[in-house]
Amino acid sequence: MRRSLPLLGCVVLLAVSGMPIAAQQRHTLGLNLRVIGSTEVGITWSLSPSLVLRPSIEANWDKFRSRTGSNFITTTSVALNLDLLLPLRTEQRVTPYWGIGASLGRFWSDAGDATTWAARTIAGVRFAVVDRVDLFGELHIEYTHDSPLGNQRLAIGTSPIGIIVYLK
């Protein structure tokens, strides 16, 4: 995790340095939030009408009873996500899009620790609710790999409904 902190710092610095320029255009920079299933906070940044960058961070903490019911198990995870989205139409109330994304994260539990990475393809729809507020939902195909555990997973799934609040 210590090695990824400088990378995180560079991503944040790049995003913050470009915010004043992006915020001058209409609906190009927004904060997005998803809270069902996992808590994810990020930035939706329209670099052009046909290209959207969405860096985000997600975190989870769970405490649950073991299968035997005799003790509690605690898990914590943190992941950095970066999605590149390509809208199929622009300046419409309903905007379908597709894209690709990647994640790098860390998982801690009573059973052990792991580093995880994932790659995904995304198909989604963004719906303008009111000026400066959009809702979005997505379907994705994602490959996930955990190290050193060696767990691998390929899954088709949906992402929770998200909200974007544009800054300007």
N, C-alpha and C positions, 0 to 999 in steps of 0.2 A: 504494500500500500504506500510505503514511503516513496518508492520510485515513481508512482503515478501522480503524486502531489505536484511536482514541477509541470507535468503535462496538463493537469487540471488548471494550474495557475496560468499557463500559456493560453488555454482555451478561453478562460474567463477574461484575461487581458485583451485578447483579440475581439471577443464579443463586446466588451465594454467600450473599447476604442472605436468601434464602428457604430455604436448606438446613436450618437448625435446625427450622423449623416443619414442613417436609415430612418430615424424618427421624423425627419423633415418630409418624407414622402407619405402618402395616404395609406394607412393600415399596413405598414411594412414591418412593424416591430410590436410584438405582443408577449405577454406573460401567459403561459399555459399551465394548467393544473389538472391532474387526474388523481382521484382519491379512492376509487373502488378497486379492491384487490391489492394495490400498492399505492404508496404516496409518491407522486412524480411531479416535480416542479421544473419548468424549463422556459426557454425563450423560443418564440416562433419568429423567424427573421426572414422576410421576403427579400432576397437579394435582387430579384427581377420578377416580372409577372409570371415567368415560367420556372422559377427555381426558389425553393424555400429550404432553409437550414433550420433544424430544430435540435439544439443541444439541450440536455436535461439531466437531472440527477434524481434517482429514486432511492428510497430507504424503507426498510421494514424491520419491525421488532415483533417477535411472537413469543408467547409463553403458553405452553399447553401440556396436558398430562401425557405421559408415555402410554404405550399400548397396554402395559400391565396396570396402569393407574396408580402405581406406587410413588412416582416422583414427577417433577415438572422438567420439561426440556425448554431451554431458551435458545432462540435463533435470532441473529441480527444480520442484515445484508445491506450493502450500499453499492450502487452501480452508476456509472456515467454512461449516458446514451448519446448517440449522434445519428440523426436521421436526415436524409437528403430527399426532399419531396418535390415531385414534378406535377403541378396542377394541369389538368386536362383542359379546363376552361378558366378564364379569369374574369373578374368583375361581374360575377353572377351571384345570386342569392345562395344557390347550392353549387358547390365546387367539388367535383370528384378529383382525386389525385392518386398517384402511385409513387412508390419510392423504395429506397433501400436504407438499411440502418445497421448499426453495430453497437454493442455494449461491452463494457469491461467492468467487472465488479468483484467484490470480496464478500465472503459468507463466513460467519462465525457461529459455531454452535457448541453445545456440550459434547457432541460426538466428534468434533474436529473442525478445522478451518479449510476453506477452499477458495481458489481464484476462479472466477467464471468469465467466459466471454461468449458472445452470441452474435450471429449475423441473421438478418431478416429481410424479407421483401414485404412491402406494405401496399395495401389498397384501402383507400379511405374516402370519406365524404366530409366536407366542411360546410356547415349551414349557418348563414348570417341570421342571428336572432334579432338584434337591434344594432344600431350604429356602434361600432367598436367592440362588439361582443359576438363571438362565434362559438358554436358547439361542433365537435368532431368525433367521429367514430371510425374504427379501423378493423380490418381483417389482416392477419399476417401469417406468414409461414416462417418459422424461426428454428434455427439450429443452435443448440446450446452445448457447451463443453465445460466441464468442471475439472480443474487440476488441483491437487494431485490425485483426486479420487477417481478420475477417468470416466466419470458419468457423461454420457452423451444423450441428446434428445433432439428429435425432429418433430415439430408440432405445428398444427394449424390451429389458430385461435383468434379470439377477438380481444381487442384492447378496450378498457373501460371508456365510457363517454368522457370526453375532455372539454374544457372550456378555455377559450382564448380571450383575453381582455387586451385590446390594442391600446398602446400608450398614447398614440396620436393618430 
